[in-house]
């Protein structure tokens, strides 16, 4: 046997047991389990007659002694000890380990802590701090009747304290996770929105109770199965097959309508978990919207005749000029006629919007968007020339889409017309067409101007019905506030997208994406 092996071998065995004990601590989900492992296994690695975990209270006003290997006679007081009391208080206060050969000689001992140990015949004691980073959370206290503790004992005790600290951190993580899961479960159970989540591997990960009422799905029948088998509702299944975020309307099995919002779910580290669909019943909203549209369409239709009569009357009155005050008379008649014409334009736009939203359009046909852009630019040539505005285009030889010609022409007329209308004299307007670059990519249109621009506060609302930017730059420009709302409805009816980027005073870029013709 090598020199010194007699002393090394026992220490090596103790260290092996320390490793096993630390592994046990690392898997402890609750503090009571941590205490139980220490009580059962710590004696094998660090012999003692008394063991306690001394933990600070939440307000850090002191510490409480939790006896894990208690004495048979007098008990340690269960109270809040200050940091100035007892050997554990010294370890907590200084953040260092302390070895004591004669416990009865310490000057900061507490009669109902250290004094109890002394009266029980324990003299050797060891206290090591339990840390959480730079903070001290408490201390482990070992005491025995036999020989004083050694530096090897101190190292082992420090390892145990580090293991306890790590175990407490695991307990906190488990508790936080349990709290989060409980909160999430409460939200998912309480919400009226159906939530279905599919993982990256195509298996259903989550189904909440509302999905049963809306789709007939249950967690027991769906979770863990491929979504193609678990989801009997074909429209929702197709959305998951596409595996793209977005918003869509779905017809539910019982005739109701739901809005499905699909979002990618990722961890805080950016790792993808899957795709979640949140379905909200919008049947009532759709019915209310339909009632509103029906009312607006009915009123608009009924207004056409009286407005036309007012306009005709104003024209007749303008032809009958009185002998005195002719100029003022004509101005009043023109004012009536202008108002009637504005009302006529508004009614026409409202009826037009109603038709688009109701889907009352003919079948689409293959169209060359480049050719249609040229027509739109020619239609605005006179207006642009009168303001000295240069209108140009940048486009490939052709860019094919499928759509209703009259409606897409209306989109181009609105966007190019607005660009000319809201650009100052001598300005520039450019219409850019980008053909689809690969299969599935859209055809993209951009109308760029260096006009008055749109204030940032107004950007989210420019496509809303009747919304108009109100400032000094637009005060003299007429309009119904429906042009861009109509444009958006047409684009969306063609399964496209529309948006705007703008800087006030610098210009605007309206963009449209349309599916390319196959």
C-alpha positions in Angstrom: 0.0 0.0 0.0 1.3 3.4 -0.9 2.4 5.8 1.8 -0.6 7.8 3.1 -3.1 5.4 1.5 -4.7 4.7 4.9 -5.9 8.3 5.2 -6.6 8.8 1.5 -8.8 5.8 1.1 -11.5 6.6 3.7 -11.6 10.2 2.3 -12.0 8.8 -1.3 -14.9 6.7 -0.1 -16.5 9.6 1.6 -16.2 11.7 -1.5 -17.9 9.0 -3.6 -20.8 9.0 -1.2 -20.8 12.8 -1.3 -21.2 12.6 -5.1 -24.1 10.2 -4.7 -25.7 12.4 -2.1 -25.4 15.5 -4.3 -27.0 13.6 -7.2 -29.9 12.8 -5.0 -30.2 16.5 -3.9 -30.2 17.7 -7.5 -33.4 15.9 -8.3 -35.3 17.1 -5.3 -38.4 19.1 -6.4 -39.4 20.2 -2.9 -37.4 21.5 0.2 -38.8 18.8 2.5 -37.3 16.1 0.2 -33.9 18.0 0.4 -34.1 17.9 4.2 -35.0 14.2 4.1 -32.0 13.2 2.0 -29.7 15.2 4.3 -31.2 13.6 7.4 -30.8 10.1 6.0 -27.4 10.2 4.2 -25.3 13.1 5.6 -24.0 11.0 8.5 -22.2 8.6 6.1 -20.1 11.4 4.7 -19.8 13.6 7.7 -20.4 11.9 11.1 -22.4 14.0 13.5 -24.7 13.7 16.5 -26.7 16.7 15.5 -27.5 18.3 12.1 -29.6 21.3 11.3 -30.4 23.5 8.3 -30.5 27.1 9.5 -32.4 29.2 7.0 -33.0 32.9 6.8 -36.6 34.2 6.8 -38.0 36.0 3.8 -37.4 39.5 5.3 -33.8 38.5 6.3 -34.4 39.6 9.9 -32.8 36.4 11.2 -32.8 32.6 10.8 -34.8 29.6 11.9 -33.2 26.3 13.0 -34.6 23.2 11.3 -33.3 20.2 13.2 -32.7 17.3 10.8 -30.9 15.0 13.2 -32.4 16.2 16.5 -31.3 15.6 20.1 -33.0 13.0 22.2 -33.4 15.3 25.2 -33.8 19.1 25.3 -34.9 20.6 21.9 -33.5 23.6 20.1 -35.8 26.5 20.4 -38.0 27.1 17.3 -37.7 30.8 17.0 -36.2 33.6 14.9 -32.5 33.8 15.9 -30.6 37.0 14.9 -27.3 36.9 12.9 -25.5 37.8 16.1 -26.7 34.7 17.9 -25.1 31.3 17.7 -22.5 29.6 15.5 -24.9 29.5 12.5 -25.5 33.2 12.8 -21.7 33.8 12.7 -21.5 31.8 9.4 -24.4 33.7 7.9 -23.1 37.1 9.1 -19.5 36.6 7.9 -20.3 34.4 4.9 -17.4 32.0 6.0 -17.3 28.5 7.5 -16.4 28.2 11.2 -14.9 25.2 13.0 -15.2 25.1 16.8 -13.5 22.5 19.1 -15.2 23.6 22.3 -18.7 24.9 21.7 -19.1 26.0 25.2 -16.3 28.6 24.9 -17.9 30.7 22.1 -18.9 34.2 23.2 -21.8 34.7 20.7 -23.6 31.5 21.6 -27.3 31.4 22.2 -28.5 29.6 25.4 -31.4 27.9 23.6 -29.2 26.9 20.6 -25.5 26.4 21.3 -26.3 26.0 25.1 -28.6 23.1 24.4 -25.9 21.4 22.3 -23.4 21.9 25.1 -25.8 20.6 27.8 -26.3 17.5 25.6 -22.5 16.8 25.7 -21.7 18.1 22.2 -18.5 20.1 21.9 -17.2 19.9 18.3 -19.2 22.0 15.9 -19.0 23.1 12.2 -21.1 25.7 10.5 -20.9 26.4 6.7 -22.9 29.1 4.8 -25.5 28.2 2.2 -25.1 30.6 -0.7 -27.2 31.8 -3.6 -24.7 33.6 -5.7 -23.2 36.4 -3.6 -26.1 36.2 -1.1 -26.0 34.0 2.0 -29.3 32.1 2.5 -28.5 30.2 5.7 -26.0 27.7 7.1 -25.6 24.0 7.7 -24.7 23.2 11.4 -23.0 19.9 12.4 -22.1 19.0 16.0 -20.8 15.8 17.7 -19.4 14.5 20.9 -16.2 13.0 19.4 -13.0 14.6 18.0 -13.1 18.1 16.5 -13.9 18.5 12.8 -11.0 18.7 10.4 -10.3 20.7 7.3 -11.4 17.7 5.2 -14.7 17.7 7.1 -15.0 21.4 6.3 -14.5 20.8 2.6 -17.2 18.0 2.6 -19.6 20.3 4.6 -19.0 23.0 2.0 -19.8 20.6 -0.8 -23.0 19.6 1.0 -24.0 23.3 1.5 -23.4 24.0 -2.2 -25.6 20.9 -3.1 -28.3 22.2 -0.8 -28.1 25.6 -2.4 -28.5 24.1 -5.9 -31.3 21.9 -4.7 -33.2 25.0 -3.3 -32.7 26.7 -6.7 -34.2 23.6 -8.4 -37.1 23.8 -5.9 -37.7 27.4 -6.8 -37.6 26.6 -10.5 -40.1 23.7 -10.0 -42.4 26.0 -8.1 -42.1 28.8 -10.6 -42.9 26.3 -13.4 -45.8 24.9 -11.4 -47.1 28.4 -10.8 -46.8 29.2 -14.5 -48.4 26.0 -15.6 -51.2 26.6 -13.1 -51.8 30.1 -14.4 -51.7 28.9 -18.0 -54.1 26.1 -17.2 -56.5 28.5 -15.5 -56.4 30.9 -18.5 -56.8 28.1 -21.1 -59.6 26.6 -19.1 -61.4 29.9 -18.5 -61.1 31.5 -22.0 -64.0 31.1 -24.4 -61.4 31.0 -27.3 -60.5 27.6 -28.6 -56.7 26.9 -28.5 -55.0 24.1 -30.4 -51.3 23.7 -30.6 -49.2 21.4 -32.9 -45.6 20.7 -32.3 -42.7 20.7 -34.8 -43.1 17.0 -35.2 -46.8 17.3 -36.3 -48.2 16.0 -33.0 -51.0 17.8 -31.2 -49.5 19.3 -28.0 -52.4 21.2 -26.5 -56.2 21.3 -26.7 -58.2 23.5 -24.3 -61.8 22.9 -23.1 -63.3 25.5 -25.4 -62.0 23.5 -28.4 -64.5 20.8 -27.4 -67.4 23.1 -27.6 -66.3 24.7 -30.8 -64.7 21.8 -32.7 -65.7 18.7 -30.8 -62.0 18.1 -29.8 -60.9 16.7 -26.5 -57.4 16.7 -25.0 -57.7 13.0 -24.3 -58.6 12.2 -28.0 -56.2 14.6 -29.7 -53.0 15.3 -27.6 -50.1 13.1 -28.7 -51.6 12.2 -32.1 -50.7 13.5 -35.6 -52.8 16.5 -36.3 -53.9 15.0 -39.6 -55.6 12.2 -37.7 -56.7 14.2 -34.6 -58.3 17.2 -36.4 -61.6 16.2 -38.1 -62.3 19.8 -38.9 -60.9 20.1 -42.5 -60.5 23.9 -42.7 -58.4 24.0 -39.5 -56.4 21.0 -40.7 -55.6 22.8 -43.9 -54.3 25.8 -41.9 -51.9 23.6 -40.0 -50.8 21.9 -43.2 -49.9 25.3 -44.6 -47.8 25.9 -41.4 -47.9 29.7 -41.8 -48.8 32.4 -39.2 -51.8 34.6 -40.1 -55.5 35.2 -39.6 -58.3 33.4 -41.4 -62.1 33.0 -41.0 -63.4 29.4 -40.6 -66.9 28.0 -40.8 -67.5 25.9 -37.8 -69.4 22.6 -37.9 -72.6 24.1 -36.4 -72.7 27.0 -38.9 -71.0 29.6 -36.7 -68.0 31.6 -37.9 -64.6 31.7 -36.1 -61.6 33.9 -36.6 -58.4 31.8 -36.4 -55.2 33.5 -35.5 -52.2 31.3 -36.1 -48.9 32.1 -34.4 -45.5 30.4 -34.1 -44.7 29.6 -30.5 -41.0 29.9 -29.5 -39.0 29.7 -26.3 -37.2 32.7 -24.8 -34.1 31.4 -26.6 -35.7 31.5 -30.0 -36.2 27.8 -30.3 -39.4 26.8 -32.2 -42.0 24.8 -30.2 -44.8 24.7 -32.8 -47.8 26.4 -34.3 -50.8 27.5 -32.2 -54.3 28.4 -33.5 -56.5 30.6 -31.4 -60.1 30.4 -32.6 -62.6 33.1 -31.5 -66.4 32.9 -32.3 -67.2 36.0 -34.3 -70.6 35.0 -35.5 -72.3 37.8 -33.6 -69.8 40.3 -34.9 -70.4 39.1 -38.5 -74.1 39.3 -38.1 -73.9 42.8 -36.7 -71.5 43.8 -39.5 -73.9 42.4 -42.1 -76.8 44.3 -40.5 -74.8 47.5 -40.6 -73.8 46.9 -44.3 -77.4 46.1 -45.2 -78.6 49.3 -43.5 -75.9 51.4 -45.2 -76.6 49.8 -48.6 -80.3 50.4 -48.2 -80.0 54.0 -47.1 -77.4 54.7 -49.8 -79.6 53.2 -52.5 -82.6 55.2 -51.3 -80.6 58.4 -51.2 -79.7 58.2 -54.9 -83.0 59.5 -56.2 -83.4 62.5 -53.8 -79.7 63.6 -54.3 -80.2 63.4 -58.1 -83.3 65.5 -57.7 -81.4 68.1 -55.7 -78.6 68.2 -58.3 -81.1 68.6 -61.2 -83.0 71.4 -59.3 -79.7 73.2 -58.6 -78.8 73.1 -62.3 -82.3 74.4 -63.3 -82.0 77.2 -60.7 -78.6 78.2 -62.1 -80.1 78.7 -65.5 -82.7 81.1 -64.1 -80.6 84.1 -63.1 -82.5 86.9 -61.2 -82.0 90.5 -62.3 -80.2 91.5 -59.1 -77.5 89.6 -57.2 -76.7 87.3 -60.0 -73.2 86.4 -58.9 -74.3 85.5 -55.3 -77.2 83.5 -56.7 -74.9 81.5 -59.1 -72.5 80.8 -56.2 -75.3 79.4 -54.0 -76.5 77.2 -56.8 -72.9 76.0 -57.5 -72.5 75.3 -53.7 -75.7 73.2 -53.8 -74.5 71.3 -56.9 -71.0 70.6 -55.4 -72.6 69.2 -52.2 -74.9 67.1 -54.3 -72.0 65.8 -56.4 -70.1 64.9 -53.2 -73.1 63.1 -51.8 -73.4 61.2 -55.1 -69.8 60.1 -55.0 -70.2 59.0 -51.3 -73.3 57.0 -52.2 -71.6 55.4 -55.2 -68.6 54.5 -53.0 -70.8 53.0 -50.3 -72.7 50.9 -52.8 -69.4 49.8 -54.4 -67.9 48.8 -51.1 -71.1 46.8 -50.2 -70.8 44.9 -53.5 -67.1 44.1 -52.9 -67.6 43.0 -49.3 -70.6 40.8 -50.3 -68.4 39.1 -52.9 -70.8 40.1 -55.8 -68.1 39.9 -58.5 -67.5 37.8 -61.6 -64.9 35.2 -62.0 -61.2 36.2 -62.3 -59.2 36.0 -65.5 -55.4 36.1 -66.2 -54.2 39.7 -66.3 -51.0 41.5 -67.0 -50.4 43.9 -64.2 -47.8 45.8 -66.1 -50.2 46.6 -68.9 -52.8 47.7 -66.3 -50.3 50.0 -64.6 -49.6 51.7 -68.0 -53.4 52.3 -68.4 -53.6 53.8 -64.9 -50.7 56.1 -65.5 -52.2 57.3 -68.8 -55.5 58.0 -67.0 -53.8 60.3 -64.5 -51.5 62.0 -67.1 -53.6 65.2 -67.4 -53.9 65.7 -63.6 -50.2 65.0 -63.2 -49.3 67.4 -66.0 -51.3 70.2 -64.6 -49.3 70.0 -61.4 -45.9 69.4 -63.1 -45.6 65.9 -61.5 -43.4 63.3 -63.2 -45.0 59.9 -63.2 -42.8 57.0 -64.2 -42.9 53.2 -64.0 -40.3 50.5 -63.4 -41.5 47.0 -64.3 -40.6 43.7 -66.1 -42.0 43.0 -69.5 -45.0 41.3 -67.9 -46.3 40.2 -64.4 -49.3 37.9 -64.6 -52.0 37.8 -61.9 -55.6 36.4 -61.8 -58.3 38.8 -60.9 -61.3 40.9 -61.9 -60.1 43.5 -64.4 -62.4 46.3 -63.4 -61.6 45.9 -59.7 -57.8 45.7 -60.1 -58.0 48.8 -62.4 -59.9 50.5 -59.5 -57.1 49.6 -57.1 -54.5 51.1 -59.5 -56.6 54.2 -60.1 -57.0 54.8 -56.4 -53.3 54.4 -55.6 -51.9 56.3 -58.5 -54.6 58.9 -58.3 -53.9 59.5 -54.5 -50.2 59.7 -55.2 -50.8 62.5 -57.7 -53.4 64.2 -55.5 -51.2 64.3 -52.4 -47.9 65.2 -54.1 -46.9 68.8 -54.4 -46.4 70.6 -57.7 -43.1 69.5 -59.3 -43.0 66.3 -57.4 -42.4 62.7 -58.5 -44.5 59.5 -58.5 -43.0 56.1 -59.4 -45.0 52.9 -59.9 -42.9 49.7 -59.5 -43.9 46.2 -60.4 -41.9 43.2 -59.3 -42.8 39.8 -60.9 -42.9 36.6 -58.9 -39.3 35.3 -58.4 -40.2 31.7 -57.6 -43.2 29.3 -57.1 -45.6 30.6 -54.5 -44.1 34.1 -54.4 -46.5 37.0 -55.0 -46.5 39.8 -57.6 -45.6 43.0 -55.8 -46.7 46.5 -56.7 -45.4 49.7 -55.1 -46.6 53.3 -55.7 -43.9 55.7 -54.4 -44.3 59.4 -54.1 -42.4 62.3 -52.5 -45.6 64.1 -51.4 -46.9 65.4 -48.1 -46.7 62.0 -46.4 -48.8 60.6 -43.6 -48.3 61.4 -39.9 -47.3 58.4 -37.8 -50.4 58.6 -35.6 -52.6 58.2 -38.7 -50.8 55.3 -40.4 -52.7 52.5 -38.6 -56.1 54.0 -39.7 -55.6 55.0 -43.4 -57.5 51.9 -44.6 -60.4 52.4 -42.3 -63.8 53.5 -43.7 -64.4 57.3 -43.7 -60.9 58.0 -42.2 -59.1 61.0 -43.6 -55.9 62.6 -42.4 -56.9 66.0 -41.0 -54.2 68.7 -41.1 -53.2 71.9 -43.0 -51.7 69.9 -45.9 -55.0 68.1 -46.7 -57.5 70.8 -45.9 -58.1 71.7 -49.5 -58.2 68.2 -50.9 -61.7 66.6 -51.4 -62.6 62.9 -50.9 -65.1 60.6 -49.3 -62.7 58.7 -47.0 -63.7 55.4 -48.7 -61.1 55.1 -51.5 -58.5 53.2 -49.5 -61.1 51.1 -47.7 -62.4 50.0 -51.1 -58.9 49.4 -52.3 -58.1 47.2 -49.3 -61.3 45.2 -49.7 -60.6 44.5 -53.4 -57.0 43.4 -52.6 -58.1 41.1 -49.8 -60.9 39.7 -52.0 -58.1 38.7 -54.4 -56.3 36.9 -51.5 -53.7 39.7 -51.5 -52.1 42.0 -49.0 -51.8 45.8 -48.9 -49.8 48.2 -46.7 -48.2 51.6 -46.4 -45.0 53.1 -45.3 -44.7 56.9 -44.9 -42.8 59.7 -43.3 -44.7 63.0 -42.9 -43.3 65.6 -45.2 -41.2 63.1 -47.2 -43.6 60.9 -49.0 -45.4 57.6 -49.0 -45.1 54.1 -50.4 -48.3 52.0 -50.8 -47.6 48.4 -51.6 -49.8 45.5 -52.8 -49.0 41.8 -53.0 -51.2 39.6 -55.3 -50.9 35.9 -55.9 -49.1 35.2 -59.2 -51.0 33.5 -62.0 -50.1 29.8 -62.2 
